[in-house]
Amino acid sequence: MKLLKSFLRDQSGATAIEYGLIAALISVVAIATLTTIGTKLNAKLDAVSNGLN
């Protein structure tokens, strides 16, 4: 019973999960941002290429 109580009071696993969720959220935002920037940059470079032709 004492082991169960100490397990329920332990917060270290919850903290690790929270850090993992924060890291995942930052990764998703970074990927979405870079994808958008890449698409816009590609369109600009296509316009420059067409202008040179």
PDBQT receptor file of N, H, CA, C and O in Angstrom, charges set to zero:
ATOM      1  N   MET A   1       0.829  -1.191   0.000  1.00  0.00    +0.000 N 
ATOM      2  CA  MET A   1       0.000   0.000   0.000  1.00  0.00    +0.000 C 
ATOM      3  C   MET A   1       0.879   1.263   0.000  1.00  0.00    +0.000 C 
ATOM      4  O   MET A   1       0.570   2.253  -0.663  1.00  0.00    +0.000 OA
ATOM      5  N   LYS A   2       1.968   1.199   0.752  1.00  0.00    +0.000 N 
ATOM      6  H   LYS A   2       2.219   0.395   1.291  1.00  0.00    +0.000 HD
ATOM      7  CA  LYS A   2       2.868   2.350   0.825  1.00  0.00    +0.000 C 
ATOM      8  C   LYS A   2       3.492   2.637  -0.547  1.00  0.00    +0.000 C 
ATOM      9  O   LYS A   2       3.672   3.793  -0.930  1.00  0.00    +0.000 OA
ATOM     10  N   LEU A   3       3.814   1.572  -1.274  1.00  0.00    +0.000 N 
ATOM     11  H   LEU A   3       3.668   0.633  -0.964  1.00  0.00    +0.000 HD
ATOM     12  CA  LEU A   3       4.387   1.717  -2.619  1.00  0.00    +0.000 C 
ATOM     13  C   LEU A   3       3.385   2.378  -3.569  1.00  0.00    +0.000 C 
ATOM     14  O   LEU A   3       3.760   3.222  -4.383  1.00  0.00    +0.000 OA
ATOM     15  N   LEU A   4       2.125   1.995  -3.465  1.00  0.00    +0.000 N 
ATOM     16  H   LEU A   4       1.820   1.309  -2.804  1.00  0.00    +0.000 HD
ATOM     17  CA  LEU A   4       1.080   2.574  -4.309  1.00  0.00    +0.000 C 
ATOM     18  C   LEU A   4       0.903   4.061  -4.032  1.00  0.00    +0.000 C 
ATOM     19  O   LEU A   4       0.740   4.852  -4.960  1.00  0.00    +0.000 OA
ATOM     20  N   LYS A   5       0.935   4.442  -2.759  1.00  0.00    +0.000 N 
ATOM     21  H   LYS A   5       1.068   3.799  -2.005  1.00  0.00    +0.000 HD
ATOM     22  CA  LYS A   5       0.786   5.852  -2.402  1.00  0.00    +0.000 C 
ATOM     23  C   LYS A   5       1.954   6.685  -2.923  1.00  0.00    +0.000 C 
ATOM     24  O   LYS A   5       1.764   7.796  -3.417  1.00  0.00    +0.000 OA
ATOM     25  N   SER A   6       3.168   6.136  -2.806  1.00  0.00    +0.000 N 
ATOM     26  H   SER A   6       3.322   5.233  -2.404  1.00  0.00    +0.000 HD
ATOM     27  CA  SER A   6       4.324   6.885  -3.307  1.00  0.00    +0.000 C 
ATOM     28  C   SER A   6       4.278   7.001  -4.825  1.00  0.00    +0.000 C 
ATOM     29  O   SER A   6       4.693   8.015  -5.387  1.00  0.00    +0.000 OA
ATOM     30  N   PHE A   7       3.773   5.964  -5.489  1.00  0.00    +0.000 N 
ATOM     31  H   PHE A   7       3.436   5.141  -5.032  1.00  0.00    +0.000 HD
ATOM     32  CA  PHE A   7       3.634   6.007  -6.949  1.00  0.00    +0.000 C 
ATOM     33  C   PHE A   7       2.626   7.075  -7.379  1.00  0.00    +0.000 C 
ATOM     34  O   PHE A   7       2.851   7.775  -8.367  1.00  0.00    +0.000 OA
ATOM     35  N   LEU A   8       1.537   7.201  -6.659  1.00  0.00    +0.000 N 
ATOM     36  H   LEU A   8       1.354   6.632  -5.857  1.00  0.00    +0.000 HD
ATOM     37  CA  LEU A   8       0.512   8.182  -7.005  1.00  0.00    +0.000 C 
ATOM     38  C   LEU A   8       0.972   9.618  -6.742  1.00  0.00    +0.000 C 
ATOM     39  O   LEU A   8       0.516  10.547  -7.408  1.00  0.00    +0.000 OA
ATOM     40  N   ARG A   9       1.866   9.799  -5.779  1.00  0.00    +0.000 N 
ATOM     41  H   ARG A   9       2.236   9.044  -5.237  1.00  0.00    +0.000 HD
ATOM     42  CA  ARG A   9       2.373  11.142  -5.465  1.00  0.00    +0.000 C 
ATOM     43  C   ARG A   9       3.505  11.572  -6.389  1.00  0.00    +0.000 C 
ATOM     44  O   ARG A   9       3.814  12.761  -6.468  1.00  0.00    +0.000 OA
ATOM     45  N   ASP A  10       4.124  10.636  -7.084  1.00  0.00    +0.000 N 
ATOM     46  H   ASP A  10       3.873   9.670  -7.020  1.00  0.00    +0.000 HD
ATOM     47  CA  ASP A  10       5.281  10.936  -7.933  1.00  0.00    +0.000 C 
ATOM     48  C   ASP A  10       4.840  11.763  -9.136  1.00  0.00    +0.000 C 
ATOM     49  O   ASP A  10       3.965  11.342  -9.892  1.00  0.00    +0.000 OA
ATOM     50  N   GLN A  11       5.443  12.940  -9.317  1.00  0.00    +0.000 N 
ATOM     51  H   GLN A  11       6.154  13.282  -8.703  1.00  0.00    +0.000 HD
ATOM     52  CA  GLN A  11       5.079  13.858 -10.393  1.00  0.00    +0.000 C 
ATOM     53  C   GLN A  11       6.102  13.876 -11.530  1.00  0.00    +0.000 C 
ATOM     54  O   GLN A  11       5.882  14.557 -12.531  1.00  0.00    +0.000 OA
ATOM     55  N   SER A  12       7.195  13.158 -11.405  1.00  0.00    +0.000 N 
ATOM     56  H   SER A  12       7.374  12.604 -10.591  1.00  0.00    +0.000 HD
ATOM     57  CA  SER A  12       8.264  13.248 -12.401  1.00  0.00    +0.000 C 
ATOM     58  C   SER A  12       7.814  12.749 -13.772  1.00  0.00    +0.000 C 
ATOM     59  O   SER A  12       8.220  13.313 -14.788  1.00  0.00    +0.000 OA
ATOM     60  N   GLY A  13       7.003  11.729 -13.823  1.00  0.00    +0.000 N 
ATOM     61  H   GLY A  13       6.673  11.271 -12.998  1.00  0.00    +0.000 HD
ATOM     62  CA  GLY A  13       6.513  11.236 -15.108  1.00  0.00    +0.000 C 
ATOM     63  C   GLY A  13       5.605  12.238 -15.788  1.00  0.00    +0.000 C 
ATOM     64  O   GLY A  13       5.662  12.398 -17.008  1.00  0.00    +0.000 OA
ATOM     65  N   ALA A  14       4.773  12.909 -15.022  1.00  0.00    +0.000 N 
ATOM     66  H   ALA A  14       4.727  12.779 -14.032  1.00  0.00    +0.000 HD
ATOM     67  CA  ALA A  14       3.867  13.920 -15.588  1.00  0.00    +0.000 C 
ATOM     68  C   ALA A  14       4.659  15.080 -16.165  1.00  0.00    +0.000 C 
ATOM     69  O   ALA A  14       4.297  15.619 -17.211  1.00  0.00    +0.000 OA
ATOM     70  N   THR A  15       5.731  15.469 -15.499  1.00  0.00    +0.000 N 
ATOM     71  H   THR A  15       6.026  15.031 -14.649  1.00  0.00    +0.000 HD
ATOM     72  CA  THR A  15       6.550  16.570 -15.993  1.00  0.00    +0.000 C 
ATOM     73  C   THR A  15       7.209  16.185 -17.313  1.00  0.00    +0.000 C 
ATOM     74  O   THR A  15       7.260  16.996 -18.238  1.00  0.00    +0.000 OA
ATOM     75  N   ALA A  16       7.706  14.978 -17.407  1.00  0.00    +0.000 N 
ATOM     76  H   ALA A  16       7.664  14.319 -16.656  1.00  0.00    +0.000 HD
ATOM     77  CA  ALA A  16       8.337  14.518 -18.643  1.00  0.00    +0.000 C 
ATOM     78  C   ALA A  16       7.329  14.500 -19.788  1.00  0.00    +0.000 C 
ATOM     79  O   ALA A  16       7.657  14.871 -20.915  1.00  0.00    +0.000 OA
ATOM     80  N   ILE A  17       6.129  14.077 -19.503  1.00  0.00    +0.000 N 
ATOM     81  H   ILE A  17       5.863  13.776 -18.588  1.00  0.00    +0.000 HD
ATOM     82  CA  ILE A  17       5.087  14.057 -20.542  1.00  0.00    +0.000 C 
ATOM     83  C   ILE A  17       4.757  15.473 -20.991  1.00  0.00    +0.000 C 
ATOM     84  O   ILE A  17       4.571  15.715 -22.184  1.00  0.00    +0.000 OA
ATOM     85  N   GLU A  18       4.684  16.410 -20.053  1.00  0.00    +0.000 N 
ATOM     86  H   GLU A  18       4.836  16.213 -19.084  1.00  0.00    +0.000 HD
ATOM     87  CA  GLU A  18       4.390  17.793 -20.407  1.00  0.00    +0.000 C 
ATOM     88  C   GLU A  18       5.490  18.369 -21.302  1.00  0.00    +0.000 C 
ATOM     89  O   GLU A  18       5.199  19.039 -22.293  1.00  0.00    +0.000 OA
ATOM     90  N   TYR A  19       6.743  18.108 -20.953  1.00  0.00    +0.000 N 
ATOM     91  H   TYR A  19       6.979  17.564 -20.148  1.00  0.00    +0.000 HD
ATOM     92  CA  TYR A  19       7.846  18.585 -21.800  1.00  0.00    +0.000 C 
ATOM     93  C   TYR A  19       7.779  17.955 -23.185  1.00  0.00    +0.000 C 
ATOM     94  O   TYR A  19       8.055  18.617 -24.185  1.00  0.00    +0.000 OA
ATOM     95  N   GLY A  20       7.418  16.692 -23.245  1.00  0.00    +0.000 N 
ATOM     96  H   GLY A  20       7.193  16.154 -22.433  1.00  0.00    +0.000 HD
ATOM     97  CA  GLY A  20       7.273  16.023 -24.534  1.00  0.00    +0.000 C 
ATOM     98  C   GLY A  20       6.169  16.639 -25.379  1.00  0.00    +0.000 C 
ATOM     99  O   GLY A  20       6.329  16.811 -26.588  1.00  0.00    +0.000 OA
ATOM    100  N   LEU A  21       5.057  16.970 -24.750  1.00  0.00    +0.000 N 
ATOM    101  H   LEU A  21       4.927  16.830 -23.768  1.00  0.00    +0.000 HD
ATOM    102  CA  LEU A  21       3.955  17.602 -25.482  1.00  0.00    +0.000 C 
ATOM    103  C   LEU A  21       4.335  18.993 -25.974  1.00  0.00    +0.000 C 
ATOM    104  O   LEU A  21       3.968  19.381 -27.083  1.00  0.00    +0.000 OA
ATOM    105  N   ILE A  22       5.063  19.740 -25.161  1.00  0.00    +0.000 N 
ATOM    106  H   ILE A  22       5.361  19.425 -24.260  1.00  0.00    +0.000 HD
ATOM    107  CA  ILE A  22       5.517  21.070 -25.573  1.00  0.00    +0.000 C 
ATOM    108  C   ILE A  22       6.461  20.952 -26.760  1.00  0.00    +0.000 C 
ATOM    109  O   ILE A  22       6.345  21.710 -27.722  1.00  0.00    +0.000 OA
ATOM    110  N   ALA A  23       7.396  20.005 -26.700  1.00  0.00    +0.000 N 
ATOM    111  H   ALA A  23       7.490  19.389 -25.918  1.00  0.00    +0.000 HD
ATOM    112  CA  ALA A  23       8.335  19.799 -27.807  1.00  0.00    +0.000 C 
ATOM    113  C   ALA A  23       7.594  19.400 -29.081  1.00  0.00    +0.000 C 
ATOM    114  O   ALA A  23       7.941  19.863 -30.167  1.00  0.00    +0.000 OA
ATOM    115  N   ALA A  24       6.586  18.552 -28.960  1.00  0.00    +0.000 N 
ATOM    116  H   ALA A  24       6.305  18.176 -28.077  1.00  0.00    +0.000 HD
ATOM    117  CA  ALA A  24       5.807  18.142 -30.124  1.00  0.00    +0.000 C 
ATOM    118  C   ALA A  24       5.048  19.322 -30.717  1.00  0.00    +0.000 C 
ATOM    119  O   ALA A  24       4.985  19.465 -31.938  1.00  0.00    +0.000 OA
ATOM    120  N   LEU A  25       4.476  20.162 -29.874  1.00  0.00    +0.000 N 
ATOM    121  H   LEU A  25       4.528  20.046 -28.882  1.00  0.00    +0.000 HD
ATOM    122  CA  LEU A  25       3.745  21.332 -30.357  1.00  0.00    +0.000 C 
ATOM    123  C   LEU A  25       4.681  22.296 -31.085  1.00  0.00    +0.000 C 
ATOM    124  O   LEU A  25       4.337  22.814 -32.148  1.00  0.00    +0.000 OA
ATOM    125  N   ILE A  26       5.854  22.534 -30.520  1.00  0.00    +0.000 N 
ATOM    126  H   ILE A  26       6.134  22.113 -29.657  1.00  0.00    +0.000 HD
ATOM    127  CA  ILE A  26       6.828  23.411 -31.172  1.00  0.00    +0.000 C 
ATOM    128  C   ILE A  26       7.239  22.834 -32.522  1.00  0.00    +0.000 C 
ATOM    129  O   ILE A  26       7.390  23.579 -33.490  1.00  0.00    +0.000 OA
ATOM    130  N   SER A  27       7.421  21.521 -32.596  1.00  0.00    +0.000 N 
ATOM    131  H   SER A  27       7.298  20.916 -31.809  1.00  0.00    +0.000 HD
ATOM    132  CA  SER A  27       7.794  20.880 -33.853  1.00  0.00    +0.000 C 
ATOM    133  C   SER A  27       6.701  21.041 -34.911  1.00  0.00    +0.000 C 
ATOM    134  O   SER A  27       6.996  21.328 -36.071  1.00  0.00    +0.000 OA
ATOM    135  N   VAL A  28       5.467  20.862 -34.521  1.00  0.00    +0.000 N 
ATOM    136  H   VAL A  28       5.227  20.629 -33.578  1.00  0.00    +0.000 HD
ATOM    137  CA  VAL A  28       4.352  20.999 -35.469  1.00  0.00    +0.000 C 
ATOM    138  C   VAL A  28       4.276  22.432 -35.994  1.00  0.00    +0.000 C 
ATOM    139  O   VAL A  28       4.083  22.642 -37.191  1.00  0.00    +0.000 OA
ATOM    140  N   VAL A  29       4.425  23.410 -35.115  1.00  0.00    +0.000 N 
ATOM    141  H   VAL A  29       4.582  23.240 -34.142  1.00  0.00    +0.000 HD
ATOM    142  CA  VAL A  29       4.382  24.814 -35.536  1.00  0.00    +0.000 C 
ATOM    143  C   VAL A  29       5.551  25.129 -36.467  1.00  0.00    +0.000 C 
ATOM    144  O   VAL A  29       5.376  25.817 -37.473  1.00  0.00    +0.000 OA
ATOM    145  N   ALA A  30       6.739  24.629 -36.135  1.00  0.00    +0.000 N 
ATOM    146  H   ALA A  30       6.880  24.070 -35.318  1.00  0.00    +0.000 HD
ATOM    147  CA  ALA A  30       7.908  24.880 -36.976  1.00  0.00    +0.000 C 
ATOM    148  C   ALA A  30       7.733  24.255 -38.354  1.00  0.00    +0.000 C 
ATOM    149  O   ALA A  30       8.056  24.889 -39.359  1.00  0.00    +0.000 OA
ATOM    150  N   ILE A  31       7.233  23.038 -38.422  1.00  0.00    +0.000 N 
ATOM    151  H   ILE A  31       6.971  22.523 -37.606  1.00  0.00    +0.000 HD
ATOM    152  CA  ILE A  31       7.021  22.377 -39.714  1.00  0.00    +0.000 C 
ATOM    153  C   ILE A  31       5.987  23.126 -40.541  1.00  0.00    +0.000 C 
ATOM    154  O   ILE A  31       6.180  23.324 -41.741  1.00  0.00    +0.000 OA
ATOM    155  N   ALA A  32       4.901  23.543 -39.919  1.00  0.00    +0.000 N 
ATOM    156  H   ALA A  32       4.744  23.382 -38.945  1.00  0.00    +0.000 HD
ATOM    157  CA  ALA A  32       3.867  24.281 -40.651  1.00  0.00    +0.000 C 
ATOM    158  C   ALA A  32       4.402  25.614 -41.166  1.00  0.00    +0.000 C 
ATOM    159  O   ALA A  32       4.116  26.011 -42.295  1.00  0.00    +0.000 OA
ATOM    160  N   THR A  33       5.178  26.297 -40.335  1.00  0.00    +0.000 N 
ATOM    161  H   THR A  33       5.410  25.974 -39.418  1.00  0.00    +0.000 HD
ATOM    162  CA  THR A  33       5.738  27.589 -40.739  1.00  0.00    +0.000 C 
ATOM    163  C   THR A  33       6.723  27.426 -41.890  1.00  0.00    +0.000 C 
ATOM    164  O   THR A  33       6.667  28.166 -42.872  1.00  0.00    +0.000 OA
ATOM    165  N   LEU A  34       7.621  26.461 -41.765  1.00  0.00    +0.000 N 
ATOM    166  H   LEU A  34       7.667  25.860 -40.967  1.00  0.00    +0.000 HD
ATOM    167  CA  LEU A  34       8.614  26.254 -42.822  1.00  0.00    +0.000 C 
ATOM    168  C   LEU A  34       7.977  25.789 -44.123  1.00  0.00    +0.000 C 
ATOM    169  O   LEU A  34       8.451  26.145 -45.202  1.00  0.00    +0.000 OA
ATOM    170  N   THR A  35       6.922  25.007 -44.041  1.00  0.00    +0.000 N 
ATOM    171  H   THR A  35       6.536  24.718 -43.165  1.00  0.00    +0.000 HD
ATOM    172  CA  THR A  35       6.210  24.573 -45.246  1.00  0.00    +0.000 C 
ATOM    173  C   THR A  35       5.581  25.772 -45.944  1.00  0.00    +0.000 C 
ATOM    174  O   THR A  35       5.660  25.891 -47.166  1.00  0.00    +0.000 OA
ATOM    175  N   THR A  36       4.965  26.651 -45.180  1.00  0.00    +0.000 N 
ATOM    176  H   THR A  36       4.901  26.554 -44.187  1.00  0.00    +0.000 HD
ATOM    177  CA  THR A  36       4.346  27.844 -45.758  1.00  0.00    +0.000 C 
ATOM    178  C   THR A  36       5.390  28.759 -46.384  1.00  0.00    +0.000 C 
ATOM    179  O   THR A  36       5.202  29.257 -47.494  1.00  0.00    +0.000 OA
ATOM    180  N   ILE A  37       6.481  28.974 -45.675  1.00  0.00    +0.000 N 
ATOM    181  H   ILE A  37       6.633  28.569 -44.774  1.00  0.00    +0.000 HD
ATOM    182  CA  ILE A  37       7.547  29.825 -46.205  1.00  0.00    +0.000 C 
ATOM    183  C   ILE A  37       8.139  29.205 -47.467  1.00  0.00    +0.000 C 
ATOM    184  O   ILE A  37       8.414  29.910 -48.438  1.00  0.00    +0.000 OA
ATOM    185  N   GLY A  38       8.334  27.886 -47.455  1.00  0.00    +0.000 N 
ATOM    186  H   GLY A  38       8.111  27.313 -46.666  1.00  0.00    +0.000 HD
ATOM    187  CA  GLY A  38       8.880  27.201 -48.623  1.00  0.00    +0.000 C 
ATOM    188  C   GLY A  38       7.982  27.340 -49.841  1.00  0.00    +0.000 C 
ATOM    189  O   GLY A  38       8.466  27.550 -50.953  1.00  0.00    +0.000 OA
ATOM    190  N   THR A  39       6.695  27.225 -49.638  1.00  0.00    +0.000 N 
ATOM    191  H   THR A  39       6.301  27.054 -48.735  1.00  0.00    +0.000 HD
ATOM    192  CA  THR A  39       5.745  27.361 -50.746  1.00  0.00    +0.000 C 
ATOM    193  C   THR A  39       5.778  28.773 -51.324  1.00  0.00    +0.000 C 
ATOM    194  O   THR A  39       5.786  28.955 -52.541  1.00  0.00    +0.000 OA
ATOM    195  N   LYS A  40       5.796  29.767 -50.441  1.00  0.00    +0.000 N 
ATOM    196  H   LYS A  40       5.790  29.619 -49.452  1.00  0.00    +0.000 HD
ATOM    197  CA  LYS A  40       5.830  31.154 -50.903  1.00  0.00    +0.000 C 
ATOM    198  C   LYS A  40       7.154  31.476 -51.590  1.00  0.00    +0.000 C 
ATOM    199  O   LYS A  40       7.174  32.186 -52.595  1.00  0.00    +0.000 OA
ATOM    200  N   LEU A  41       8.257  30.959 -51.056  1.00  0.00    +0.000 N 
ATOM    201  H   LEU A  41       8.241  30.382 -50.239  1.00  0.00    +0.000 HD
ATOM    202  CA  LEU A  41       9.562  31.187 -51.662  1.00  0.00    +0.000 C 
ATOM    203  C   LEU A  41       9.640  30.534 -53.035  1.00  0.00    +0.000 C 
ATOM    204  O   LEU A  41      10.205  31.108 -53.967  1.00  0.00    +0.000 OA
ATOM    205  N   ASN A  42       9.084  29.355 -53.162  1.00  0.00    +0.000 N 
ATOM    206  H   ASN A  42       8.625  28.889 -52.406  1.00  0.00    +0.000 HD
ATOM    207  CA  ASN A  42       9.065  28.673 -54.449  1.00  0.00    +0.000 C 
ATOM    208  C   ASN A  42       8.286  29.487 -55.481  1.00  0.00    +0.000 C 
ATOM    209  O   ASN A  42       8.708  29.593 -56.632  1.00  0.00    +0.000 OA
ATOM    210  N   ALA A  43       7.166  30.054 -55.081  1.00  0.00    +0.000 N 
ATOM    211  H   ALA A  43       6.823  29.967 -54.146  1.00  0.00    +0.000 HD
ATOM    212  CA  ALA A  43       6.370  30.877 -55.999  1.00  0.00    +0.000 C 
ATOM    213  C   ALA A  43       7.155  32.118 -56.425  1.00  0.00    +0.000 C 
ATOM    214  O   ALA A  43       7.115  32.502 -57.594  1.00  0.00    +0.000 OA
ATOM    215  N   LYS A  44       7.869  32.748 -55.483  1.00  0.00    +0.000 N 
ATOM    216  H   LYS A  44       7.901  32.435 -54.534  1.00  0.00    +0.000 HD
ATOM    217  CA  LYS A  44       8.676  33.930 -55.825  1.00  0.00    +0.000 C 
ATOM    218  C   LYS A  44       9.795  33.561 -56.792  1.00  0.00    +0.000 C 
ATOM    219  O   LYS A  44      10.037  34.286 -57.757  1.00  0.00    +0.000 OA
ATOM    220  N   LEU A  45      10.476  32.452 -56.549  1.00  0.00    +0.000 N 
ATOM    221  H   LEU A  45      10.279  31.863 -55.766  1.00  0.00    +0.000 HD
ATOM    222  CA  LEU A  45      11.561  32.043 -57.415  1.00  0.00    +0.000 C 
ATOM    223  C   LEU A  45      11.052  31.654 -58.810  1.00  0.00    +0.000 C 
ATOM    224  O   LEU A  45      11.731  31.889 -59.810  1.00  0.00    +0.000 OA
ATOM    225  N   ASP A  46       9.868  31.064 -58.868  1.00  0.00    +0.000 N 
ATOM    226  H   ASP A  46       9.317  30.872 -58.056  1.00  0.00    +0.000 HD
ATOM    227  CA  ASP A  46       9.260  30.765 -60.172  1.00  0.00    +0.000 C 
ATOM    228  C   ASP A  46       8.962  32.063 -60.932  1.00  0.00    +0.000 C 
ATOM    229  O   ASP A  46       9.157  32.133 -62.145  1.00  0.00    +0.000 OA
ATOM    230  N   ALA A  47       8.493  33.081 -60.220  1.00  0.00    +0.000 N 
ATOM    231  H   ALA A  47       8.335  33.025 -59.234  1.00  0.00    +0.000 HD
ATOM    232  CA  ALA A  47       8.198  34.355 -60.866  1.00  0.00    +0.000 C 
ATOM    233  C   ALA A  47       9.486  35.014 -61.381  1.00  0.00    +0.000 C 
ATOM    234  O   ALA A  47       9.500  35.581 -62.474  1.00  0.00    +0.000 OA
ATOM    235  N   VAL A  48      10.543  34.940 -60.607  1.00  0.00    +0.000 N 
ATOM    236  H   VAL A  48      10.531  34.480 -59.720  1.00  0.00    +0.000 HD
ATOM    237  CA  VAL A  48      11.820  35.498 -61.046  1.00  0.00    +0.000 C 
ATOM    238  C   VAL A  48      12.342  34.731 -62.259  1.00  0.00    +0.000 C 
ATOM    239  O   VAL A  48      12.840  35.331 -63.212  1.00  0.00    +0.000 OA
ATOM    240  N   SER A  49      12.227  33.404 -62.219  1.00  0.00    +0.000 N 
ATOM    241  H   SER A  49      11.823  32.917 -61.445  1.00  0.00    +0.000 HD
ATOM    242  CA  SER A  49      12.679  32.576 -63.338  1.00  0.00    +0.000 C 
ATOM    243  C   SER A  49      11.907  32.894 -64.600  1.00  0.00    +0.000 C 
ATOM    244  O   SER A  49      12.495  33.013 -65.675  1.00  0.00    +0.000 OA
ATOM    245  N   ASN A  50      10.607  33.033 -64.484  1.00  0.00    +0.000 N 
ATOM    246  H   ASN A  50      10.130  32.936 -63.611  1.00  0.00    +0.000 HD
ATOM    247  CA  ASN A  50       9.780  33.366 -65.651  1.00  0.00    +0.000 C 
ATOM    248  C   ASN A  50      10.100  34.757 -66.161  1.00  0.00    +0.000 C 
ATOM    249  O   ASN A  50      10.053  35.004 -67.366  1.00  0.00    +0.000 OA
ATOM    250  N   GLY A  51      10.425  35.672 -65.251  1.00  0.00    +0.000 N 
ATOM    251  H   GLY A  51      10.463  35.472 -64.272  1.00  0.00    +0.000 HD
ATOM    252  CA  GLY A  51      10.782  37.028 -65.668  1.00  0.00    +0.000 C 
ATOM    253  C   GLY A  51      12.107  37.068 -66.431  1.00  0.00    +0.000 C 
ATOM    254  O   GLY A  51      12.284  37.898 -67.323  1.00  0.00    +0.000 OA
ATOM    255  N   LEU A  52      13.020  36.191 -66.090  1.00  0.00    +0.000 N 
ATOM    256  H   LEU A  52      12.876  35.518 -65.365  1.00  0.00    +0.000 HD
ATOM    257  CA  LEU A  52      14.306  36.145 -66.792  1.00  0.00    +0.000 C 
ATOM    258  C   LEU A  52      14.205  35.472 -68.145  1.00  0.00    +0.000 C 
ATOM    259  O   LEU A  52      15.026  35.719 -69.030  1.00  0.00    +0.000 OA
ATOM    260  N   ASN A  53      13.207  34.628 -68.309  1.00  0.00    +0.000 N 
ATOM    261  H   ASN A  53      12.541  34.428 -67.591  1.00  0.00    +0.000 HD
ATOM    262  CA  ASN A  53      13.030  33.936 -69.597  1.00  0.00    +0.000 C 
ATOM    263  C   ASN A  53      12.320  34.866 -70.513  1.00  0.00    +0.000 C 
ATOM    264  O   ASN A  53      12.052  34.515 -71.662  1.00  0.00    +0.000 OA
TER     265      ASN A  53
